[in-house]
Amino acid sequence: MLKGINDGPEDLAALIEFLHGTEAHINLIQFNPHPGAQFEPVSKEVREVFADELKRAGFKVTLRYSLGDDIAAACGQLAGN
């Protein structure tokens, strides 16, 4: 999830509408920031509220948590200079 890009109420409504009638399992994945990135991650609280609303709409949801971010070794952070 990207702060200010796909974390708003209109994004939530669009996702629910798009997936309506499916048995989708939604994985909410935080963005792993790195130097020079133009995006920012959303807070844990925002991800949890988003997940709760998706669950309330009847979807299975998994909140994915990053491992390795503390040493810049998380997904999307392993790149050469």
Biopython code that builds the backbone (N, CA, C, O; Angstrom):
import numpy as np
from Bio.PDB.StructureBuilder import StructureBuilder

atoms = [
    (1, "MET", "N", (0.835, -1.164, 0.000)),
    (1, "MET", "CA", (0.000, 0.000, 0.000)),
    (1, "MET", "C", (0.887, 1.237, 0.000)),
    (1, "MET", "O", (1.927, 1.271, 0.657)),
    (2, "LEU", "N", (0.461, 2.250, -0.745)),
    (2, "LEU", "CA", (1.223, 3.478, -0.896)),
    (2, "LEU", "C", (0.459, 4.655, -0.301)),
    (2, "LEU", "O", (-0.692, 4.907, -0.660)),
    (3, "LYS", "N", (1.105, 5.366, 0.604)),
    (3, "LYS", "CA", (0.476, 6.495, 1.284)),
    (3, "LYS", "C", (0.021, 7.547, 0.266)),
    (3, "LYS", "O", (0.810, 8.050, -0.533)),
    (4, "GLY", "N", (-1.276, 7.862, 0.324)),
    (4, "GLY", "CA", (-1.838, 8.891, -0.543)),
    (4, "GLY", "C", (-2.075, 8.454, -1.979)),
    (4, "GLY", "O", (-2.540, 9.250, -2.795)),
    (5, "ILE", "N", (-1.765, 7.206, -2.302)),
    (5, "ILE", "CA", (-1.926, 6.710, -3.667)),
    (5, "ILE", "C", (-3.078, 5.711, -3.764)),
    (5, "ILE", "O", (-3.942, 5.830, -4.632)),
    (6, "ASN", "N", (-3.082, 4.723, -2.862)),
    (6, "ASN", "CA", (-4.130, 3.692, -2.938)),
    (6, "ASN", "C", (-4.643, 3.295, -1.554)),
    (6, "ASN", "O", (-4.997, 2.138, -1.324)),
    (7, "ASP", "N", (-4.681, 4.254, -0.644)),
    (7, "ASP", "CA", (-5.082, 3.964, 0.735)),
    (7, "ASP", "C", (-6.315, 4.731, 1.197)),
    (7, "ASP", "O", (-6.670, 4.680, 2.375)),
    (8, "GLY", "N", (-6.956, 5.426, 0.301)),
    (8, "GLY", "CA", (-8.096, 6.256, 0.685)),
    (8, "GLY", "C", (-9.427, 5.536, 0.612)),
    (8, "GLY", "O", (-9.511, 4.415, 0.109)),
    (9, "PRO", "N", (-10.469, 6.184, 1.117)),
    (9, "PRO", "CA", (-11.805, 5.570, 1.104)),
    (9, "PRO", "C", (-12.308, 5.291, -0.313)),
    (9, "PRO", "O", (-13.025, 4.314, -0.532)),
    (10, "GLU", "N", (-11.941, 6.136, -1.273)),
    (10, "GLU", "CA", (-12.359, 5.901, -2.650)),
    (10, "GLU", "C", (-11.646, 4.678, -3.234)),
    (10, "GLU", "O", (-12.212, 3.957, -4.056)),
    (11, "ASP", "N", (-10.413, 4.453, -2.806)),
    (11, "ASP", "CA", (-9.666, 3.268, -3.250)),
    (11, "ASP", "C", (-10.275, 2.000, -2.659)),
    (11, "ASP", "O", (-10.402, 0.982, -3.339)),
    (12, "LEU", "N", (-10.647, 2.078, -1.393)),
    (12, "LEU", "CA", (-11.296, 0.956, -0.727)),
    (12, "LEU", "C", (-12.609, 0.612, -1.426)),
    (12, "LEU", "O", (-12.877, -0.554, -1.713)),
    (13, "ALA", "N", (-13.420, 1.626, -1.697)),
    (13, "ALA", "CA", (-14.704, 1.400, -2.362)),
    (13, "ALA", "C", (-14.511, 0.805, -3.758)),
    (13, "ALA", "O", (-15.253, -0.090, -4.162)),
    (14, "ALA", "N", (-13.521, 1.299, -4.487)),
    (14, "ALA", "CA", (-13.253, 0.795, -5.838)),
    (14, "ALA", "C", (-12.806, -0.668, -5.799)),
    (14, "ALA", "O", (-13.210, -1.466, -6.644)),
    (15, "LEU", "N", (-11.976, -1.013, -4.822)),
    (15, "LEU", "CA", (-11.507, -2.395, -4.700)),
    (15, "LEU", "C", (-12.654, -3.329, -4.358)),
    (15, "LEU", "O", (-12.780, -4.410, -4.933)),
    (16, "ILE", "N", (-13.486, -2.909, -3.423)),
    (16, "ILE", "CA", (-14.647, -3.723, -3.044)),
    (16, "ILE", "C", (-15.576, -3.919, -4.241)),
    (16, "ILE", "O", (-16.062, -5.025, -4.477)),
    (17, "GLU", "N", (-15.821, -2.858, -4.987)),
    (17, "GLU", "CA", (-16.691, -2.958, -6.163)),
    (17, "GLU", "C", (-16.069, -3.861, -7.231)),
    (17, "GLU", "O", (-16.758, -4.688, -7.829)),
    (18, "PHE", "N", (-14.779, -3.699, -7.465)),
    (18, "PHE", "CA", (-14.086, -4.493, -8.491)),
    (18, "PHE", "C", (-14.126, -5.988, -8.168)),
    (18, "PHE", "O", (-14.314, -6.815, -9.060)),
    (19, "LEU", "N", (-13.951, -6.327, -6.900)),
    (19, "LEU", "CA", (-13.877, -7.728, -6.488)),
    (19, "LEU", "C", (-15.215, -8.310, -6.046)),
    (19, "LEU", "O", (-15.289, -9.489, -5.699)),
    (20, "HIS", "N", (-16.261, -7.510, -6.055)),
    (20, "HIS", "CA", (-17.588, -7.975, -5.641)),
    (20, "HIS", "C", (-17.971, -9.229, -6.419)),
    (20, "HIS", "O", (-17.837, -9.284, -7.641)),
    (21, "GLY", "N", (-18.446, -10.227, -5.696)),
    (21, "GLY", "CA", (-18.891, -11.459, -6.318)),
    (21, "GLY", "C", (-17.793, -12.493, -6.522)),
    (21, "GLY", "O", (-18.042, -13.583, -7.038)),
    (22, "THR", "N", (-16.568, -12.143, -6.111)),
    (22, "THR", "CA", (-15.465, -13.099, -6.223)),
    (22, "THR", "C", (-15.124, -13.626, -4.837)),
    (22, "THR", "O", (-15.586, -13.100, -3.824)),
    (23, "GLU", "N", (-14.324, -14.656, -4.812)),
    (23, "GLU", "CA", (-13.843, -15.198, -3.547)),
    (23, "GLU", "C", (-12.362, -14.834, -3.368)),
    (23, "GLU", "O", (-11.546, -15.654, -2.948)),
    (24, "ALA", "N", (-12.051, -13.600, -3.695)),
    (24, "ALA", "CA", (-10.661, -13.138, -3.635)),
    (24, "ALA", "C", (-10.132, -13.150, -2.204)),
    (24, "ALA", "O", (-10.850, -12.852, -1.249)),
    (25, "HIS", "N", (-8.872, -13.499, -2.088)),
    (25, "HIS", "CA", (-8.136, -13.353, -0.836)),
    (25, "HIS", "C", (-7.178, -12.204, -1.068)),
    (25, "HIS", "O", (-6.338, -12.262, -1.966)),
    (26, "ILE", "N", (-7.298, -11.162, -0.265)),
    (26, "ILE", "CA", (-6.538, -9.932, -0.484)),
    (26, "ILE", "C", (-5.363, -9.868, 0.475)),
    (26, "ILE", "O", (-5.527, -9.978, 1.690)),
    (27, "ASN", "N", (-4.178, -9.688, -0.085)),
    (27, "ASN", "CA", (-2.970, -9.479, 0.701)),
    (27, "ASN", "C", (-2.657, -7.989, 0.691)),
    (27, "ASN", "O", (-2.448, -7.400, -0.369)),
    (28, "LEU", "N", (-2.626, -7.386, 1.864)),
    (28, "LEU", "CA", (-2.241, -5.973, 1.970)),
    (28, "LEU", "C", (-0.770, -5.925, 2.354)),
    (28, "LEU", "O", (-0.371, -6.390, 3.423)),
    (29, "ILE", "N", (0.019, -5.357, 1.465)),
    (29, "ILE", "CA", (1.468, -5.358, 1.622)),
    (29, "ILE", "C", (1.961, -3.928, 1.765)),
    (29, "ILE", "O", (1.631, -3.060, 0.956)),
    (30, "GLN", "N", (2.747, -3.694, 2.790)),
    (30, "GLN", "CA", (3.292, -2.352, 2.968)),
    (30, "GLN", "C", (4.418, -2.107, 1.973)),
    (30, "GLN", "O", (5.129, -3.030, 1.577)),
    (31, "PHE", "N", (4.568, -0.851, 1.579)),
    (31, "PHE", "CA", (5.680, -0.446, 0.730)),
    (31, "PHE", "C", (6.931, -0.353, 1.585)),
    (31, "PHE", "O", (6.893, 0.185, 2.691)),
    (32, "ASN", "N", (8.025, -0.869, 1.082)),
    (32, "ASN", "CA", (9.295, -0.793, 1.793)),
    (32, "ASN", "C", (10.085, 0.397, 1.256)),
    (32, "ASN", "O", (10.595, 0.346, 0.137)),
    (33, "PRO", "N", (10.190, 1.459, 2.038)),
    (33, "PRO", "CA", (10.870, 2.663, 1.541)),
    (33, "PRO", "C", (12.371, 2.439, 1.369)),
    (33, "PRO", "O", (12.972, 1.571, 2.001)),
    (34, "HIS", "N", (12.943, 3.244, 0.500)),
    (34, "HIS", "CA", (14.380, 3.211, 0.259)),
    (34, "HIS", "C", (14.802, 4.595, -0.205)),
    (34, "HIS", "O", (13.964, 5.362, -0.679)),
    (35, "PRO", "N", (16.061, 4.930, -0.085)),
    (35, "PRO", "CA", (16.523, 6.258, -0.502)),
    (35, "PRO", "C", (16.154, 6.543, -1.960)),
    (35, "PRO", "O", (16.380, 5.715, -2.842)),
    (36, "GLY", "N", (15.592, 7.707, -2.193)),
    (36, "GLY", "CA", (15.213, 8.107, -3.537)),
    (36, "GLY", "C", (13.824, 7.683, -3.955)),
    (36, "GLY", "O", (13.375, 8.039, -5.045)),
    (37, "ALA", "N", (13.131, 6.930, -3.117)),
    (37, "ALA", "CA", (11.778, 6.473, -3.461)),
    (37, "ALA", "C", (10.819, 7.654, -3.458)),
    (37, "ALA", "O", (10.893, 8.529, -2.595)),
    (38, "GLN", "N", (9.931, 7.667, -4.419)),
    (38, "GLN", "CA", (8.933, 8.735, -4.480)),
    (38, "GLN", "C", (7.672, 8.401, -3.688)),
    (38, "GLN", "O", (6.773, 9.234, -3.574)),
    (39, "PHE", "N", (7.602, 7.196, -3.146)),
    (39, "PHE", "CA", (6.430, 6.760, -2.396)),
    (39, "PHE", "C", (6.766, 6.585, -0.925)),
    (39, "PHE", "O", (7.931, 6.489, -0.541)),
    (40, "GLU", "N", (5.706, 6.546, -0.103)),
    (40, "GLU", "CA", (5.846, 6.297, 1.328)),
    (40, "GLU", "C", (4.881, 5.185, 1.724)),
    (40, "GLU", "O", (3.826, 5.030, 1.109)),
    (41, "PRO", "N", (5.238, 4.410, 2.748)),
    (41, "PRO", "CA", (4.314, 3.375, 3.220)),
    (41, "PRO", "C", (3.183, 3.997, 4.035)),
    (41, "PRO", "O", (3.332, 5.087, 4.588)),
    (42, "VAL", "N", (2.065, 3.304, 4.104)),
    (42, "VAL", "CA", (0.985, 3.733, 4.995)),
    (42, "VAL", "C", (1.286, 3.190, 6.387)),
    (42, "VAL", "O", (2.070, 2.254, 6.547)),
    (43, "SER", "N", (0.665, 3.779, 7.369)),
    (43, "SER", "CA", (0.877, 3.333, 8.743)),
    (43, "SER", "C", (0.190, 1.986, 8.984)),
    (43, "SER", "O", (-0.700, 1.580, 8.236)),
    (44, "LYS", "N", (0.619, 1.319, 10.026)),
    (44, "LYS", "CA", (0.014, 0.048, 10.421)),
    (44, "LYS", "C", (-1.477, 0.255, 10.697)),
    (44, "LYS", "O", (-2.304, -0.581, 10.333)),
    (45, "GLU", "N", (-1.810, 1.363, 11.337)),
    (45, "GLU", "CA", (-3.206, 1.651, 11.670)),
    (45, "GLU", "C", (-4.061, 1.780, 10.411)),
    (45, "GLU", "O", (-5.180, 1.268, 10.364)),
    (46, "VAL", "N", (-3.543, 2.458, 9.399)),
    (46, "VAL", "CA", (-4.294, 2.624, 8.151)),
    (46, "VAL", "C", (-4.504, 1.275, 7.481)),
    (46, "VAL", "O", (-5.597, 0.987, 6.994)),
    (47, "ARG", "N", (-3.455, 0.439, 7.453)),
    (47, "ARG", "CA", (-3.590, -0.900, 6.861)),
    (47, "ARG", "C", (-4.625, -1.724, 7.609)),
    (47, "ARG", "O", (-5.408, -2.447, 6.993)),
    (48, "GLU", "N", (-4.634, -1.620, 8.937)),
    (48, "GLU", "CA", (-5.587, -2.392, 9.735)),
    (48, "GLU", "C", (-7.021, -1.947, 9.494)),
    (48, "GLU", "O", (-7.914, -2.787, 9.385)),
    (49, "VAL", "N", (-7.258, -0.644, 9.407)),
    (49, "VAL", "CA", (-8.607, -0.134, 9.123)),
    (49, "VAL", "C", (-9.053, -0.585, 7.734)),
    (49, "VAL", "O", (-10.190, -1.020, 7.551)),
    (50, "PHE", "N", (-8.149, -0.479, 6.756)),
    (50, "PHE", "CA", (-8.446, -0.910, 5.390)),
    (50, "PHE", "C", (-8.817, -2.389, 5.385)),
    (50, "PHE", "O", (-9.800, -2.788, 4.761)),
    (51, "ALA", "N", (-8.022, -3.200, 6.085)),
    (51, "ALA", "CA", (-8.279, -4.638, 6.168)),
    (51, "ALA", "C", (-9.617, -4.918, 6.837)),
    (51, "ALA", "O", (-10.376, -5.767, 6.368)),
    (52, "ASP", "N", (-9.912, -4.224, 7.912)),
    (52, "ASP", "CA", (-11.173, -4.440, 8.620)),
    (52, "ASP", "C", (-12.369, -4.152, 7.714)),
    (52, "ASP", "O", (-13.362, -4.879, 7.744)),
    (53, "GLU", "N", (-12.276, -3.110, 6.921)),
    (53, "GLU", "CA", (-13.378, -2.769, 6.014)),
    (53, "GLU", "C", (-13.527, -3.825, 4.912)),
    (53, "GLU", "O", (-14.643, -4.165, 4.519)),
    (54, "LEU", "N", (-12.411, -4.332, 4.424)),
    (54, "LEU", "CA", (-12.484, -5.403, 3.420)),
    (54, "LEU", "C", (-13.097, -6.662, 4.016)),
    (54, "LEU", "O", (-13.891, -7.336, 3.361)),
    (55, "LYS", "N", (-12.735, -6.979, 5.248)),
    (55, "LYS", "CA", (-13.309, -8.139, 5.934)),
    (55, "LYS", "C", (-14.799, -7.942, 6.136)),
    (55, "LYS", "O", (-15.587, -8.870, 5.949)),
    (56, "ARG", "N", (-15.184, -6.736, 6.518)),
    (56, "ARG", "CA", (-16.602, -6.432, 6.722)),
    (56, "ARG", "C", (-17.387, -6.603, 5.416)),
    (56, "ARG", "O", (-18.575, -6.927, 5.434)),
    (57, "ALA", "N", (-16.706, -6.382, 4.279)),
    (57, "ALA", "CA", (-17.337, -6.555, 2.964)),
    (57, "ALA", "C", (-17.350, -8.021, 2.538)),
    (57, "ALA", "O", (-17.873, -8.351, 1.473)),
    (58, "GLY", "N", (-16.773, -8.910, 3.366)),
    (58, "GLY", "CA", (-16.853, -10.334, 3.100)),
    (58, "GLY", "C", (-15.607, -10.975, 2.502)),
    (58, "GLY", "O", (-15.645, -12.137, 2.100)),
    (59, "PHE", "N", (-14.513, -10.240, 2.440)),
    (59, "PHE", "CA", (-13.290, -10.790, 1.845)),
    (59, "PHE", "C", (-12.365, -11.363, 2.913)),
    (59, "PHE", "O", (-12.372, -10.933, 4.067)),
    (60, "LYS", "N", (-11.573, -12.341, 2.496)),
    (60, "LYS", "CA", (-10.486, -12.839, 3.334)),
    (60, "LYS", "C", (-9.307, -11.900, 3.105)),
    (60, "LYS", "O", (-8.978, -11.567, 1.967)),
    (61, "VAL", "N", (-8.678, -11.478, 4.196)),
    (61, "VAL", "CA", (-7.605, -10.492, 4.092)),
    (61, "VAL", "C", (-6.426, -10.925, 4.947)),
    (61, "VAL", "O", (-6.595, -11.400, 6.069)),
    (62, "THR", "N", (-5.229, -10.753, 4.398)),
    (62, "THR", "CA", (-4.010, -10.990, 5.146)),
    (62, "THR", "C", (-3.183, -9.714, 5.134)),
    (62, "THR", "O", (-2.930, -9.137, 4.076)),
    (63, "LEU", "N", (-2.769, -9.280, 6.306)),
    (63, "LEU", "CA", (-1.851, -8.144, 6.423)),
    (63, "LEU", "C", (-0.436, -8.713, 6.393)),
    (63, "LEU", "O", (-0.044, -9.466, 7.285)),
    (64, "ARG", "N", (0.307, -8.359, 5.393)),
    (64, "ARG", "CA", (1.685, -8.833, 5.269)),
    (64, "ARG", "C", (2.613, -7.834, 5.941)),
    (64, "ARG", "O", (2.472, -6.624, 5.764)),
    (65, "TYR", "N", (3.547, -8.340, 6.700)),
    (65, "TYR", "CA", (4.508, -7.483, 7.377)),
    (65, "TYR", "C", (5.889, -7.720, 6.811)),
    (65, "TYR", "O", (6.263, -8.846, 6.487)),
    (66, "SER", "N", (6.628, -6.655, 6.700)),
    (66, "SER", "CA", (7.954, -6.703, 6.112)),
    (66, "SER", "C", (8.983, -7.242, 7.091)),
    (66, "SER", "O", (8.964, -6.927, 8.281)),
    (67, "LEU", "N", (9.863, -8.046, 6.573)),
    (67, "LEU", "CA", (11.014, -8.507, 7.339)),
    (67, "LEU", "C", (12.256, -7.992, 6.621)),
    (67, "LEU", "O", (12.331, -8.047, 5.394)),
    (68, "GLY", "N", (13.207, -7.504, 7.362)),
    (68, "GLY", "CA", (14.449, -7.036, 6.778)),
    (68, "GLY", "C", (14.501, -5.546, 6.519)),
    (68, "GLY", "O", (15.542, -5.026, 6.116)),
    (69, "ASP", "N", (13.385, -4.841, 6.744)),
    (69, "ASP", "CA", (13.363, -3.398, 6.496)),
    (69, "ASP", "C", (14.374, -2.665, 7.377)),
    (69, "ASP", "O", (14.947, -1.654, 6.970)),
    (70, "ASP", "N", (14.583, -3.178, 8.571)),
    (70, "ASP", "CA", (15.496, -2.519, 9.505)),
    (70, "ASP", "C", (16.944, -2.507, 9.013)),
    (70, "ASP", "O", (17.753, -1.709, 9.487)),
    (71, "ILE", "N", (17.276, -3.396, 8.058)),
    (71, "ILE", "CA", (18.636, -3.417, 7.512)),
    (71, "ILE", "C", (18.611, -3.199, 5.986)),
    (71, "ILE", "O", (19.542, -3.581, 5.275)),
    (72, "ALA", "N", (17.529, -2.580, 5.508)),
    (72, "ALA", "CA", (17.373, -2.266, 4.074)),
    (72, "ALA", "C", (17.480, -3.528, 3.213)),
    (72, "ALA", "O", (18.048, -3.491, 2.121)),
    (73, "ALA", "N", (16.941, -4.630, 3.699)),
    (73, "ALA", "CA", (16.995, -5.897, 2.967)),
    (73, "ALA", "C", (15.608, -6.462, 2.709)),
    (73, "ALA", "O", (15.468, -7.660, 2.460)),
    (74, "ALA", "N", (14.586, -5.627, 2.763)),
    (74, "ALA", "CA", (13.218, -6.083, 2.514)),
    (74, "ALA", "C", (12.942, -6.095, 1.006)),
    (74, "ALA", "O", (13.721, -5.568, 0.211)),
    (75, "CYS", "N", (11.840, -6.694, 0.645)),
    (75, "CYS", "CA", (11.440, -6.756, -0.751)),
    (75, "CYS", "C", (11.458, -5.349, -1.362)),
    (75, "CYS", "O", (10.904, -4.412, -0.789)),
    (76, "GLY", "N", (12.092, -5.212, -2.519)),
    (76, "GLY", "CA", (12.169, -3.929, -3.190)),
    (76, "GLY", "C", (13.330, -3.074, -2.763)),
    (76, "GLY", "O", (13.591, -2.035, -3.370)),
    (77, "GLN", "N", (14.035, -3.490, -1.726)),
    (77, "GLN", "CA", (15.155, -2.693, -1.228)),
    (77, "GLN", "C", (16.504, -3.255, -1.657)),
    (77, "GLN", "O", (17.526, -2.584, -1.516)),
    (78, "LEU", "N", (16.517, -4.463, -2.174)),
    (78, "LEU", "CA", (17.780, -5.079, -2.553)),
    (78, "LEU", "C", (18.118, -4.734, -4.008)),
    (78, "LEU", "O", (17.720, -5.431, -4.941)),
    (79, "ALA", "N", (18.842, -3.672, -4.162)),
    (79, "ALA", "CA", (19.252, -3.235, -5.499)),
    (79, "ALA", "C", (20.651, -2.668, -5.416)),
    (79, "ALA", "O", (21.025, -2.048, -4.421)),
    (80, "GLY", "N", (21.403, -2.878, -6.444)),
    (80, "GLY", "CA", (22.757, -2.335, -6.480)),
    (80, "GLY", "C", (22.757, -0.858, -6.802)),
    (80, "GLY", "O", (21.793, -0.334, -7.359)),
    (81, "ASN", "N", (23.827, -0.197, -6.454)),
    (81, "ASN", "CA", (23.960, 1.238, -6.766)),
    (81, "ASN", "C", (24.428, 1.421, -8.196)),
    (81, "ASN", "O", (24.600, 2.552, -8.649)),
]
sb = StructureBuilder()
sb.init_structure("model")
sb.init_model(0)
sb.init_chain("A")
sb.init_seg("    ")
for serial, (resi, resn, name, xyz) in enumerate(atoms, 1):
    if name == "N":
        sb.init_residue(resn, " ", resi, " ")
    sb.init_atom(name, np.array(xyz, "f"), 0.0, 1.0, " ", f" {name:<3s}", serial, name[0])
structure = sb.get_structure()
